[in-house]
Amino acid sequence: MASGKKYKKAAALIDREKKYSVEEAFSLLPQMKISEKFDESVDLAIRLGVDPKHADQMVRGAVNLPHGTGKTMRVIVFAKGDKAKEAQEAGADLVGAEDLVDKIQKENWLDFDSAVSTPDLMGLVGRLGRVLGPRGLMPNPKVGTVTFDVGKAVKELKGGRVEFKAEKAGVVHARIGKISFGSEKLRDNCWALLELIQKLKPSSSKGSYMKSIAVSTTMSPSIRIDINEVQAKFVET
């Protein structure tokens, strides 16, 4: 199968025993493009020395990637009055209040990537917790999607803002762009994400914080990144 041959060819470019510098990893990544039919996404996986089951060790946040994600984000906003108008002017795909909650509840409508709400409507939006929560679509003040500054939130989400949180095993998965971005832009996006995750290190986290980092495209094998280089950079800064 052609895709199988391409995967093997990409895998042959990687030394599985080696941990690459960020520079090396992102220089190698474009050579590993497998599909000619679509622009593969690039994903970063960071394993952290935290236990998300403990609230004081949850790592969660949102980063504005300098070069965006390459994806067109569909953003809805729960707001009324002037705030609804502000959201529309900022480019929100759909704005509403009770009518928007009804649309999601009654029509099972989930054709969006992110949701923003003004704080005063969170009592209303809370009805959607069981629907939006498991899908990661619930507005959350910790990542800036529960705010009266809805215009700013919409523009950031449309401009390449990425939300992330540590999963059960302490791994953060985040999309940092498309393979067509090229090495330099992907590297910039990678450092932006890593720097924020470093800043979010819980005070209760003991021992090594970032344990491993790997980068891959949608279809390629992953490239392991040298964690010592990353940690050294943060010590310097």
MDAnalysis code that builds the backbone (N, CA, C; Angstrom):
import MDAnalysis as mda
import numpy as np

u = mda.Universe.empty(711, n_residues=237, atom_resindex=np.repeat(np.arange(237), 3), trajectory=True)
u.add_TopologyAttr("name", ["N", "CA", "C"] * 237)
u.add_TopologyAttr("resid", np.arange(1, 238))
u.add_TopologyAttr("resname", ["MET", "ALA", "SER", "GLY", "LYS", "LYS", "TYR", "LYS", "LYS", "ALA", "ALA", "ALA", "LEU", "ILE", "ASP", "ARG", "GLU", "LYS", "LYS", "TYR", "SER", "VAL", "GLU", "GLU", "ALA", "PHE", "SER", "LEU", "LEU", "PRO", "GLN", "MET", "LYS", "ILE", "SER", "GLU", "LYS", "PHE", "ASP", "GLU", "SER", "VAL", "ASP", "LEU", "ALA", "ILE", "ARG", "LEU", "GLY", "VAL", "ASP", "PRO", "LYS", "HIS", "ALA", "ASP", "GLN", "MET", "VAL", "ARG", "GLY", "ALA", "VAL", "ASN", "LEU", "PRO", "HIS", "GLY", "THR", "GLY", "LYS", "THR", "MET", "ARG", "VAL", "ILE", "VAL", "PHE", "ALA", "LYS", "GLY", "ASP", "LYS", "ALA", "LYS", "GLU", "ALA", "GLN", "GLU", "ALA", "GLY", "ALA", "ASP", "LEU", "VAL", "GLY", "ALA", "GLU", "ASP", "LEU", "VAL", "ASP", "LYS", "ILE", "GLN", "LYS", "GLU", "ASN", "TRP", "LEU", "ASP", "PHE", "ASP", "SER", "ALA", "VAL", "SER", "THR", "PRO", "ASP", "LEU", "MET", "GLY", "LEU", "VAL", "GLY", "ARG", "LEU", "GLY", "ARG", "VAL", "LEU", "GLY", "PRO", "ARG", "GLY", "LEU", "MET", "PRO", "ASN", "PRO", "LYS", "VAL", "GLY", "THR", "VAL", "THR", "PHE", "ASP", "VAL", "GLY", "LYS", "ALA", "VAL", "LYS", "GLU", "LEU", "LYS", "GLY", "GLY", "ARG", "VAL", "GLU", "PHE", "LYS", "ALA", "GLU", "LYS", "ALA", "GLY", "VAL", "VAL", "HIS", "ALA", "ARG", "ILE", "GLY", "LYS", "ILE", "SER", "PHE", "GLY", "SER", "GLU", "LYS", "LEU", "ARG", "ASP", "ASN", "CYS", "TRP", "ALA", "LEU", "LEU", "GLU", "LEU", "ILE", "GLN", "LYS", "LEU", "LYS", "PRO", "SER", "SER", "SER", "LYS", "GLY", "SER", "TYR", "MET", "LYS", "SER", "ILE", "ALA", "VAL", "SER", "THR", "THR", "MET", "SER", "PRO", "SER", "ILE", "ARG", "ILE", "ASP", "ILE", "ASN", "GLU", "VAL", "GLN", "ALA", "LYS", "PHE", "VAL", "GLU", "THR"])
u.atoms.positions = np.array([
    [0.847, -1.200, 0.000],
    [0.000, 0.000, 0.000],
    [0.883, 1.251, 0.000],
    [0.549, 2.238, -0.835],
    [1.401, 3.419, -0.997],
    [1.642, 4.140, 0.317],
    [0.563, 4.318, 1.089],
    [0.716, 5.046, 2.350],
    [1.639, 4.294, 3.300],
    [1.576, 2.935, 3.257],
    [2.458, 2.131, 4.092],
    [3.912, 2.323, 3.713],
    [4.185, 2.404, 2.429],
    [5.548, 2.629, 1.941],
    [6.043, 4.010, 2.371],
    [5.153, 4.993, 2.284],
    [5.537, 6.361, 2.664],
    [5.810, 6.453, 4.163],
    [5.017, 5.727, 4.952],
    [5.235, 5.727, 6.405],
    [6.597, 5.116, 6.723],
    [6.911, 4.003, 6.084],
    [8.200, 3.341, 6.315],
    [9.361, 4.247, 5.891],
    [9.158, 4.959, 4.792],
    [10.191, 5.883, 4.313],
    [10.410, 7.005, 5.329],
    [9.298, 7.526, 5.900],
    [9.396, 8.577, 6.911],
    [10.052, 8.041, 8.180],
    [9.655, 6.833, 8.570],
    [10.210, 6.229, 9.786],
    [11.713, 5.997, 9.659],
    [12.160, 5.721, 8.431],
    [13.586, 5.458, 8.195],
    [14.440, 6.709, 8.404],
    [13.802, 7.866, 8.383],
    [14.535, 9.124, 8.583],
    [14.859, 9.369, 10.061],
    [14.177, 8.632, 10.939],
    [14.312, 8.873, 12.385],
    [15.186, 7.810, 13.035],
    [16.091, 8.251, 13.865],
    [16.857, 7.349, 14.726],
    [16.048, 7.189, 16.015],
    [15.462, 6.019, 16.218],
    [14.558, 5.800, 17.352],
    [15.272, 5.897, 18.697],
    [16.587, 5.744, 18.673],
    [17.348, 5.809, 19.918],
    [17.753, 7.236, 20.280],
    [17.601, 8.134, 19.321],
    [18.081, 9.513, 19.502],
    [16.975, 10.442, 19.992],
    [17.379, 11.407, 20.796],
    [16.478, 12.497, 21.167],
    [17.025, 13.758, 20.498],
    [16.215, 14.359, 19.665],
    [16.640, 15.451, 18.802],
    [16.499, 16.813, 19.484],
    [17.345, 17.740, 19.099],
    [17.170, 19.113, 19.555],
    [15.914, 19.656, 18.868],
    [15.338, 20.728, 19.408],
    [14.149, 21.329, 18.788],
    [14.473, 21.748, 17.356],
    [15.643, 22.318, 17.149],
    [16.082, 22.739, 15.808],
    [16.099, 21.548, 14.855],
    [16.710, 20.451, 15.283],
    [16.817, 19.257, 14.435],
    [15.445, 18.652, 14.153],
    [14.613, 18.560, 15.193],
    [13.300, 17.933, 15.041],
    [12.437, 18.662, 14.016],
    [12.433, 19.985, 14.089],
    [11.571, 20.743, 13.182],
    [12.185, 20.933, 11.799],
    [13.475, 20.695, 11.671],
    [14.100, 20.679, 10.344],
    [13.777, 19.367, 9.644],
    [13.671, 18.303, 10.429],
    [13.384, 16.970, 9.893],
    [11.901, 16.774, 9.576],
    [11.040, 17.381, 10.347],
    [9.598, 17.138, 10.248],
    [9.018, 17.320, 8.834],
    [9.318, 18.423, 8.105],
    [8.721, 18.591, 6.780],
    [9.075, 17.466, 5.807],
    [10.202, 16.805, 6.026],
    [10.621, 15.709, 5.158],
    [9.761, 14.464, 5.385],
    [8.997, 14.457, 6.468],
    [8.211, 13.286, 6.840],
    [6.756, 13.361, 6.395],
    [6.450, 14.352, 5.587],
    [5.085, 14.493, 5.066],
    [4.701, 13.222, 4.319],
    [3.565, 12.655, 4.659],
    [3.134, 11.394, 4.059],
    [2.030, 11.598, 3.028],
    [1.056, 12.426, 3.347],
    [-0.082, 12.617, 2.452],
    [0.143, 13.759, 1.464],
    [-0.203, 13.503, 0.222],
    [-0.183, 14.548, -0.803],
    [-1.577, 15.150, -0.971],
    [-2.554, 14.545, -0.295],
    [-3.947, 14.942, -0.486],
    [-4.401, 16.040, 0.458],
    [-3.743, 16.172, 1.609],
    [-4.154, 17.232, 2.533],
    [-2.956, 17.725, 3.328],
    [-3.121, 18.904, 3.897],
    [-2.065, 19.557, 4.669],
    [-2.102, 18.999, 6.094],
    [-1.195, 18.097, 6.399],
    [-1.221, 17.418, 7.695],
    [-1.007, 18.394, 8.855],
    [-1.725, 18.159, 9.939],
    [-1.524, 18.949, 11.156],
    [-0.276, 18.454, 11.876],
    [0.286, 19.335, 12.706],
    [1.459, 18.986, 13.511],
    [1.061, 19.045, 14.974],
    [1.349, 17.964, 15.689],
    [0.928, 17.851, 17.083],
    [2.123, 17.660, 18.008],
    [2.007, 18.262, 19.176],
    [3.034, 18.130, 20.204],
    [2.440, 17.352, 21.372],
    [3.205, 16.416, 21.909],
    [2.772, 15.650, 23.089],
    [3.826, 15.833, 24.171],
    [3.412, 16.359, 25.328],
    [4.334, 16.624, 26.436],
    [3.874, 15.821, 27.644],
    [4.716, 14.911, 28.112],
    [4.381, 14.135, 29.314],
    [4.939, 14.856, 30.532],
    [4.053, 15.196, 31.446],
    [4.432, 15.971, 32.629],
    [4.466, 15.108, 33.886],
    [5.301, 15.513, 34.818],
    [5.386, 14.833, 36.109],
    [4.341, 15.354, 37.074],
    [3.076, 15.244, 36.684],
    [1.968, 15.699, 37.529],
    [0.904, 14.615, 37.577],
    [0.052, 14.680, 38.573],
    [-1.083, 13.782, 38.686],
    [-2.354, 14.623, 38.629],
    [-2.975, 14.714, 37.437],
    [-4.154, 15.585, 37.264],
    [-5.343, 15.213, 38.148],
    [-5.303, 14.034, 38.779],
    [-6.402, 13.663, 39.682],
    [-6.443, 14.592, 40.897],
    [-5.290, 15.198, 41.194],
    [-5.223, 16.172, 42.282],
    [-5.409, 17.572, 41.693],
    [-6.377, 18.296, 42.189],
    [-6.714, 19.611, 41.637],
    [-5.515, 20.555, 41.606],
    [-4.637, 20.456, 42.620],
    [-3.497, 21.377, 42.673],
    [-2.372, 20.979, 41.716],
    [-2.571, 19.883, 40.972],
    [-1.567, 19.486, 39.991],
    [-2.108, 19.498, 38.565],
    [-3.317, 20.008, 38.396],
    [-3.876, 20.114, 37.046],
    [-3.167, 21.225, 36.273],
    [-2.702, 20.914, 35.091],
    [-2.069, 21.905, 34.218],
    [-3.040, 22.177, 33.075],
    [-3.505, 23.409, 33.012],
    [-4.517, 23.779, 32.027],
    [-4.324, 25.227, 31.623],
    [-4.511, 25.529, 30.352],
    [-4.355, 26.910, 29.923],
    [-4.673, 27.090, 28.448],
    [-4.334, 28.249, 27.938],
    [-4.541, 28.568, 26.522],
    [-3.388, 29.433, 26.070],
    [-2.882, 29.160, 24.885],
    [-1.740, 29.904, 24.357],
    [-2.102, 30.504, 23.004],
    [-1.663, 31.750, 22.784],
    [-1.840, 32.383, 21.483],
    [-0.597, 32.084, 20.646],
    [-0.717, 31.139, 19.732],
    [0.428, 30.758, 18.907],
    [0.792, 31.900, 17.966],
    [2.078, 32.246, 17.877],
    [2.486, 33.391, 17.042],
    [2.102, 33.264, 15.573],
    [1.999, 32.025, 15.084],
    [1.663, 31.833, 13.668],
    [0.327, 31.104, 13.482],
    [-0.492, 31.071, 14.544],
    [-1.793, 30.435, 14.437],
    [-1.702, 28.929, 14.306],
    [-2.850, 28.298, 14.041],
    [-2.898, 26.836, 13.921],
    [-3.116, 26.362, 12.490],
    [-3.501, 27.288, 11.624],
    [-3.804, 26.894, 10.253],
    [-5.219, 26.381, 10.087],
    [-5.966, 26.371, 11.184],
    [-7.348, 25.893, 11.147],
    [-8.314, 27.056, 11.312],
    [-9.401, 27.035, 10.541],
    [-10.446, 28.049, 10.683],
    [-11.324, 27.668, 11.866],
    [-11.280, 28.469, 12.904],
    [-12.026, 28.168, 14.123],
    [-13.449, 28.707, 14.040],
    [-14.405, 27.847, 14.413],
    [-15.806, 28.265, 14.480],
    [-16.117, 28.554, 15.950],
    [-16.422, 29.820, 16.230],
    [-16.591, 30.270, 17.612],
    [-18.008, 30.767, 17.848],
    [-18.645, 30.268, 18.909],
    [-19.965, 30.772, 19.292],
    [-19.826, 31.545, 20.601],
    [-20.756, 32.466, 20.836],
    [-20.696, 33.297, 22.044],
    [-22.079, 33.391, 22.684],
    [-22.100, 33.151, 23.986],
    [-23.324, 33.341, 24.774],
    [-23.254, 34.743, 25.377],
    [-24.059, 35.640, 24.850],
    [-24.031, 37.035, 25.315],
    [-25.319, 37.736, 24.920],
    [-25.576, 38.854, 25.604],
    [-26.765, 39.659, 25.311],
    [-26.380, 41.120, 25.118],
    [-27.288, 41.865, 24.496],
    [-27.127, 43.316, 24.387],
    [-25.846, 43.756, 23.705],
    [-25.158, 44.722, 24.334],
    [-23.939, 45.280, 23.751],
    [-22.848, 44.227, 23.595],
    [-22.806, 43.283, 24.510],
    [-21.793, 42.228, 24.445],
    [-22.046, 41.293, 23.266],
    [-23.303, 41.073, 22.944],
    [-23.650, 40.261, 21.783],
    [-23.192, 40.970, 20.504],
    [-23.419, 42.274, 20.472],
    [-22.998, 43.065, 19.315],
    [-21.475, 43.056, 19.181],
    [-20.793, 43.175, 20.324],
    [-19.322, 43.162, 20.337],
    [-18.785, 41.839, 19.784],
    [-19.428, 40.745, 20.174],
    [-19.011, 39.425, 19.706],
    [-19.206, 39.280, 18.196],
    [-20.347, 39.783, 17.708],
    [-20.628, 39.717, 16.271],
    [-19.603, 40.522, 15.484],
    [-19.275, 41.703, 15.981],
    [-18.316, 42.563, 15.292],
    [-16.907, 41.969, 15.298],
    [-16.622, 41.130, 16.313],
    [-15.298, 40.501, 16.405],
    [-15.186, 39.277, 15.497],
    [-16.343, 38.860, 14.944],
    [-16.297, 37.747, 13.994],
    [-16.843, 36.430, 14.507],
    [-17.608, 36.446, 15.606],
    [-18.193, 35.204, 16.124],
    [-19.114, 34.593, 15.072],
    [-19.127, 33.270, 15.005],
    [-19.936, 32.590, 13.993],
    [-21.416, 32.558, 14.367],
    [-21.696, 32.535, 15.668],
    [-23.084, 32.570, 16.121],
    [-23.116, 33.148, 17.528],
    [-24.088, 34.024, 17.778],
    [-24.207, 34.677, 19.086],
    [-25.644, 34.530, 19.560],
    [-25.830, 34.248, 20.842],
    [-27.172, 34.126, 21.378],
    [-27.149, 33.896, 22.874],
    [-28.323, 33.601, 23.411],
    [-28.443, 33.331, 24.849],
    [-29.355, 32.109, 25.007],
    [-30.604, 32.312, 25.474],
    [-31.522, 31.182, 25.626],
    [-31.733, 30.449, 24.303],
    [-31.813, 31.219, 23.200],
    [-32.034, 30.601, 21.891],
    [-30.874, 29.691, 21.481],
    [-29.664, 30.088, 21.838],
    [-28.484, 29.299, 21.489],
    [-28.395, 28.040, 22.360],
    [-28.755, 28.176, 23.634],
    [-28.797, 27.013, 24.522],
    [-29.833, 26.010, 24.008],
    [-30.999, 26.498, 23.601],
    [-32.057, 25.628, 23.069],
    [-31.595, 24.919, 21.799],
    [-30.893, 25.623, 20.948],
    [-30.412, 25.041, 19.684],
    [-29.493, 23.852, 19.959],
    [-28.617, 24.035, 20.947],
    [-27.670, 22.961, 21.285],
    [-28.396, 21.806, 21.971],
    [-29.307, 22.130, 22.887],
    [-30.025, 21.089, 23.634],
    [-31.013, 20.316, 22.764],
    [-31.837, 21.041, 22.050],
    [-32.943, 20.404, 21.324],
    [-32.539, 19.836, 19.967],
    [-31.575, 20.493, 19.317],
    [-31.163, 20.029, 17.992],
    [-29.858, 19.239, 18.033],
    [-29.292, 19.112, 19.239],
    [-27.985, 18.464, 19.396],
    [-26.968, 19.097, 18.440],
    [-27.024, 20.424, 18.331],
    [-26.160, 21.168, 17.404],
    [-24.805, 21.437, 18.059],
    [-23.749, 20.938, 17.427],
    [-22.400, 21.095, 17.980],
    [-21.401, 21.461, 16.883],
    [-21.878, 22.232, 15.924],
    [-21.047, 22.578, 14.771],
    [-20.159, 23.795, 15.069],
    [-19.308, 23.664, 16.099],
    [-18.396, 24.749, 16.456],
    [-17.184, 24.161, 17.176],
    [-16.120, 24.951, 17.262],
    [-14.855, 24.479, 17.850],
    [-14.596, 25.046, 19.237],
    [-15.219, 26.182, 19.542],
    [-14.996, 26.806, 20.844],
    [-16.194, 27.671, 21.209],
    [-16.423, 27.808, 22.518],
    [-17.548, 28.615, 23.005],
    [-17.061, 29.611, 24.046],
    [-17.596, 30.812, 23.960],
    [-17.279, 31.894, 24.893],
    [-18.581, 32.327, 25.555],
    [-18.502, 32.748, 26.815],
    [-19.707, 33.237, 27.493],
    [-19.360, 34.401, 28.403],
    [-20.278, 35.333, 28.522],
    [-20.125, 36.373, 29.535],
    [-20.436, 35.721, 30.892],
    [-19.816, 36.180, 31.971],
    [-20.023, 35.556, 33.291],
    [-21.475, 35.515, 33.734],
    [-22.257, 36.546, 33.387],
    [-23.639, 36.603, 33.840],
    [-24.538, 35.552, 33.207],
    [-24.090, 34.926, 32.116],
    [-24.900, 33.899, 31.456],
    [-24.453, 32.480, 31.768],
    [-23.440, 32.337, 32.631],
    [-22.937, 30.991, 32.916],
    [-23.950, 30.124, 33.654],
    [-24.873, 30.741, 34.388],
    [-25.940, 29.967, 35.019],
    [-26.787, 29.278, 33.963],
    [-27.049, 30.006, 32.882],
    [-27.814, 29.475, 31.753],
    [-27.004, 28.427, 30.986],
    [-25.758, 28.765, 30.700],
    [-24.882, 27.875, 29.921],
    [-24.591, 26.586, 30.695],
    [-24.646, 26.673, 32.022],
    [-24.398, 25.505, 32.861],
    [-25.298, 24.322, 32.538],
    [-26.467, 24.596, 31.966],
    [-27.387, 23.515, 31.579],
    [-26.761, 22.591, 30.538],
    [-25.768, 23.125, 29.832],
    [-25.143, 22.362, 28.738],
    [-23.911, 21.584, 29.189],
    [-23.655, 21.582, 30.491],
    [-22.447, 20.945, 31.012],
    [-22.244, 19.514, 30.554],
    [-23.310, 18.719, 30.597],
    [-23.190, 17.304, 30.221],
    [-22.912, 17.117, 28.736],
    [-23.340, 18.088, 27.943],
    [-23.131, 17.999, 26.487],
    [-21.765, 18.565, 26.100],
    [-21.464, 19.760, 26.601],
    [-20.232, 20.443, 26.194],
    [-19.002, 19.989, 26.975],
    [-19.189, 19.660, 28.254],
    [-18.055, 19.294, 29.103],
    [-17.187, 18.177, 28.554],
    [-17.781, 17.000, 28.261],
    [-16.978, 15.871, 27.766],
    [-16.283, 16.147, 26.428],
    [-16.801, 17.120, 25.680],
    [-16.214, 17.449, 24.377],
    [-15.186, 18.582, 24.466],
    [-14.971, 19.085, 25.676],
    [-14.011, 20.174, 25.847],
    [-14.493, 21.496, 25.295],
    [-15.812, 21.664, 25.203],
    [-16.378, 22.877, 24.593],
    [-17.001, 23.830, 25.607],
    [-16.969, 23.466, 26.871],
    [-17.602, 24.300, 27.892],
    [-16.762, 25.548, 28.157],
    [-17.367, 26.742, 28.142],
    [-16.613, 27.959, 28.492],
    [-16.000, 27.809, 29.879],
    [-14.782, 28.310, 30.044],
    [-14.064, 28.117, 31.307],
    [-13.243, 29.358, 31.624],
    [-13.404, 29.930, 32.812],
    [-12.648, 31.148, 33.158],
    [-11.136, 30.918, 33.199],
    [-10.701, 29.675, 33.444],
    [-9.273, 29.390, 33.535],
    [-8.559, 29.534, 32.199],
    [-9.311, 29.409, 31.100],
    [-8.682, 29.564, 29.787],
    [-9.197, 30.810, 29.060],
    [-9.890, 31.682, 29.812],
    [-10.293, 32.973, 29.249],
    [-11.523, 32.959, 28.383],
    [-12.321, 31.868, 28.444],
    [-13.529, 31.835, 27.615],
    [-14.796, 32.193, 28.402],
    [-14.653, 32.497, 29.676],
    [-15.741, 33.122, 30.448],
    [-15.239, 34.518, 30.780],
    [-15.751, 35.511, 30.059],
    [-15.214, 36.868, 30.173],
    [-16.204, 37.891, 29.627],
    [-16.117, 39.109, 30.138],
    [-16.916, 40.198, 29.556],
    [-16.198, 40.795, 28.341],
    [-14.912, 40.469, 28.193],
    [-14.156, 40.958, 27.036],
    [-14.308, 39.962, 25.888],
    [-15.542, 39.812, 25.419],
    [-15.848, 38.782, 24.421],
    [-15.183, 39.066, 23.073],
    [-15.040, 40.336, 22.743],
    [-14.409, 40.690, 21.473],
    [-12.977, 40.186, 21.411],
    [-12.246, 40.409, 22.487],
    [-10.854, 39.955, 22.543],
    [-10.784, 38.437, 22.485],
    [-11.657, 37.761, 23.233],
    [-11.657, 36.292, 23.262],
    [-11.920, 35.710, 21.880],
    [-12.888, 36.269, 21.177],
    [-13.224, 35.776, 19.836],
    [-12.042, 35.974, 18.883],
    [-11.445, 37.156, 18.914],
    [-10.316, 37.436, 18.016],
    [-9.131, 36.517, 18.291],
    [-8.885, 36.240, 19.586],
    [-7.771, 35.347, 19.925],
    [-8.045, 33.924, 19.459],
    [-9.257, 33.448, 19.664],
    [-9.604, 32.092, 19.238],
    [-9.548, 31.965, 17.721],
    [-10.014, 32.985, 17.032],
    [-9.977, 32.976, 15.568],
    [-8.538, 33.111, 15.051],
    [-7.701, 33.765, 15.857],
    [-6.332, 34.044, 15.414],
    [-5.329, 32.946, 15.694],
    [-5.729, 31.895, 16.368],
    [-4.803, 30.796, 16.593],
    [-4.545, 30.488, 18.054],
    [-5.540, 30.692, 18.861],
    [-5.403, 30.379, 20.290],
    [-5.697, 28.905, 20.516],
    [-4.856, 28.250, 21.278],
    [-5.009, 26.816, 21.523],
    [-5.214, 26.560, 23.011],
    [-6.273, 25.842, 23.339],
    [-6.532, 25.453, 24.723],
    [-5.955, 24.056, 24.948],
    [-5.474, 23.818, 26.147],
    [-4.900, 22.508, 26.448],
    [-5.097, 22.180, 27.916],
    [-5.039, 20.900, 28.237],
    [-5.025, 20.478, 29.641],
    [-4.417, 19.084, 29.731],
    [-3.812, 18.810, 30.866],
    [-3.188, 17.508, 31.075],
    [-4.260, 16.430, 31.182],
    [-4.058, 15.328, 30.472],
    [-4.977, 14.202, 30.537],
    [-4.652, 13.346, 31.766],
    [-5.373, 12.237, 31.933],
    [-5.221, 11.403, 33.123],
    [-3.780, 10.995, 33.404],
    [-3.038, 10.675, 32.350],
    [-1.658, 10.211, 32.526],
    [-0.668, 11.377, 32.630],
    [-1.191, 12.606, 32.673],
    [-0.314, 13.769, 32.771],
    [0.258, 14.218, 31.448],
    [-0.379, 13.803, 30.339],
    [0.107, 14.165, 29.005],
    [-0.722, 15.314, 28.434],
    [-0.040, 16.316, 27.898],
    [-0.693, 17.424, 27.207],
    [-0.525, 17.204, 25.705],
    [-1.631, 17.163, 24.990],
    [-1.604, 17.079, 23.526],
    [-2.088, 18.411, 22.967],
    [-1.375, 18.961, 22.012],
    [-1.801, 20.237, 21.422],
    [-1.372, 20.328, 19.966],
    [-2.241, 20.900, 19.167],
    [-1.939, 21.123, 17.749],
    [-1.200, 22.456, 17.612],
    [-0.074, 22.443, 16.925],
    [0.722, 23.670, 16.831],
    [0.875, 24.189, 15.396],
    [0.058, 23.672, 14.480],
    [0.119, 24.204, 13.124],
    [-0.057, 23.133, 12.069],
    [0.331, 23.489, 10.843],
    [0.247, 22.586, 9.697],
    [1.649, 22.373, 9.134],
    [1.844, 21.234, 8.473],
    [3.156, 20.905, 7.926],
    [3.617, 21.960, 6.907],
    [2.647, 22.611, 6.247],
    [2.982, 23.630, 5.244],
    [3.571, 24.896, 5.860],
    [3.475, 25.054, 7.186],
    [4.034, 26.235, 7.850],
    [5.545, 26.312, 7.653],
    [6.192, 25.154, 7.560],
    [7.647, 25.130, 7.481],
    [8.276, 25.084, 8.869],
    [9.555, 24.750, 8.908],
    [10.272, 24.506, 10.170],
    [10.253, 25.691, 11.127],
    [10.529, 26.878, 10.616],
    [10.705, 28.041, 11.495],
    [9.422, 28.417, 12.235],
    [8.311, 28.489, 11.510],
    [7.047, 28.877, 12.153],
    [6.582, 27.819, 13.139],
    [6.752, 26.557, 12.782],
    [6.364, 25.476, 13.696],
    [7.218, 25.502, 14.955],
    [8.490, 25.808, 14.793],
    [9.397, 25.892, 15.941],
    [8.978, 27.039, 16.863],
    [8.632, 28.172, 16.280],
    [8.163, 29.320, 17.078],
    [6.921, 28.942, 17.883],
    [5.977, 28.250, 17.223],
    [4.746, 27.841, 17.901],
    [5.040, 26.843, 19.021],
    [5.968, 25.942, 18.752],
    [6.360, 24.948, 19.760],
    [6.900, 25.626, 21.012],
    [7.816, 26.574, 20.848],
    [8.408, 27.259, 22.011],
    [7.364, 28.066, 22.772],
    [6.409, 28.667, 22.050],
    [5.353, 29.445, 22.716],
    [4.545, 28.546, 23.652],
    [4.229, 27.345, 23.180],
    [3.461, 26.404, 24.005],
    [4.297, 25.911, 25.190],
    [5.543, 25.519, 24.929],
    [6.393, 24.987, 25.993],
    [6.667, 26.029, 27.081],
    [6.858, 27.282, 26.677],
    [7.125, 28.340, 27.656],
    [5.936, 28.549, 28.586],
    [4.723, 28.490, 28.031],
    [3.544, 28.664, 28.882],
    [3.374, 27.466, 29.821],
    [3.580, 26.264, 29.304],
    [3.456, 25.084, 30.158],
    [4.467, 25.144, 31.301],
    [5.667, 25.636, 31.010],
    [6.682, 25.781, 32.064],
    [6.207, 26.776, 33.136],
    [5.594, 27.872, 32.706],
    [5.098, 28.886, 33.642],
    [3.960, 28.344, 34.513],
    [3.235, 27.368, 33.995],
    [2.083, 26.809, 34.707],
    [2.465, 25.662, 35.642],
    [3.758, 25.420, 35.819],
    [4.198, 24.320, 36.675],
    [3.598, 24.473, 38.078],
    [2.858, 23.469, 38.551],
    [2.252, 23.557, 39.887],
    [3.328, 23.543, 40.975],
    [3.130, 24.318, 42.014],
    [4.103, 24.360, 43.110],
    [4.185, 23.002, 43.820],
    [3.111, 22.205, 43.703],
    [3.080, 20.894, 44.363],
    [3.747, 19.799, 43.535],
    [4.180, 20.151, 42.308],
    [4.834, 19.159, 41.450],
    [6.284, 18.989, 41.883],
    [6.650, 17.758, 42.242],
    [8.003, 17.484, 42.709],
    [8.784, 16.706, 41.656],
    [10.109, 16.836, 41.697],
    [10.947, 16.102, 40.753],
    [10.894, 16.708, 39.363],
    [11.150, 15.888, 38.364],
    [11.183, 16.354, 36.977],
    [9.771, 16.738, 36.521],
    [9.631, 17.932, 35.950],
    [8.312, 18.425, 35.523],
    [7.994, 17.964, 34.103],
    [8.811, 18.385, 33.129],
    [8.628, 17.896, 31.761],
    [9.443, 16.617, 31.609],
    [8.766, 15.499, 31.395],
    [9.444, 14.206, 31.339],
    [9.794, 13.776, 29.915],
    [8.936, 14.086, 28.975],
    [9.238, 13.756, 27.579],
    [8.419, 14.642, 26.652],
    [8.963, 14.867, 25.458],
    [8.289, 15.680, 24.436],
    [8.457, 14.970, 23.096],
    [7.378, 14.908, 22.333],
    [7.455, 14.312, 20.997],
    [6.609, 15.135, 20.037],
    [7.054, 15.217, 18.781],
    [6.313, 15.947, 17.759],
    [6.056, 15.019, 16.581],
    [4.893, 15.171, 15.964],
    [4.551, 14.335, 14.809],
    [3.536, 15.058, 13.938],
    [3.395, 14.597, 12.700],
    [2.314, 15.078, 11.853],
    [1.135, 14.126, 12.064],
    [0.010, 14.425, 11.420],
    [-1.187, 13.597, 11.563],
    [-0.901, 12.130, 11.267],
    [-0.041, 11.866, 10.279],
    [0.161, 10.499, 9.809],
    [1.573, 9.962, 10.014],
    [2.480, 10.788, 10.500],
    [3.877, 10.348, 10.586],
    [4.213, 9.732, 11.938],
    [5.322, 8.989, 11.995],
    [5.828, 8.565, 13.306],
    [6.306, 9.793, 14.072],
    [6.473, 9.675, 15.372],
    [6.864, 10.835, 16.173],
    [8.379, 10.959, 16.304],
    [8.810, 12.183, 16.524],
    [10.224, 12.489, 16.751],
    [10.358, 12.892, 18.210],
    [11.224, 12.210, 18.930],
    [11.432, 12.538, 20.348],
    [12.392, 13.715, 20.477],
    [12.036, 14.656, 21.330],
    [12.833, 15.874, 21.524],
    [13.652, 15.764, 22.806],
    [14.864, 16.269, 22.764],
    [15.777, 16.239, 23.912],
    [15.256, 17.150, 25.024],
    [14.770, 16.533, 26.086],
    [14.172, 17.287, 27.187],
    [15.213, 18.136, 27.903],
    [16.471, 17.685, 27.905],
    [17.537, 18.428, 28.597],
    [17.769, 19.793, 27.949],
    [17.676, 19.846, 26.614],
    [17.848, 21.124, 25.908],
    [16.724, 22.093, 26.286],
    [15.513, 21.562, 26.348],
    [14.355, 22.399, 26.685],
    [14.479, 22.933, 28.108],
    [14.826, 22.063, 29.043],
    [14.960, 22.485, 30.430],
    [16.090, 23.497, 30.600],
    [17.177, 23.305, 29.856],
    [18.316, 24.240, 29.932],
    [17.900, 25.632, 29.467],
    [17.067, 25.676, 28.440],
    [16.608, 26.973, 27.925],
    [15.802, 27.710, 28.987],
    [14.952, 26.978, 29.727],
    [14.129, 27.623, 30.726],
    [14.950, 28.049, 31.946],
    [16.017, 27.340, 32.236],
    [16.907, 27.725, 33.320],
    [17.607, 29.042, 32.976],
    [17.984, 29.175, 31.693],
    [18.653, 30.387, 31.214],
    [17.755, 31.604, 31.312],
    [16.457, 31.391, 31.006],
    [15.527, 32.518, 30.973],
    [14.889, 32.739, 32.333],
])
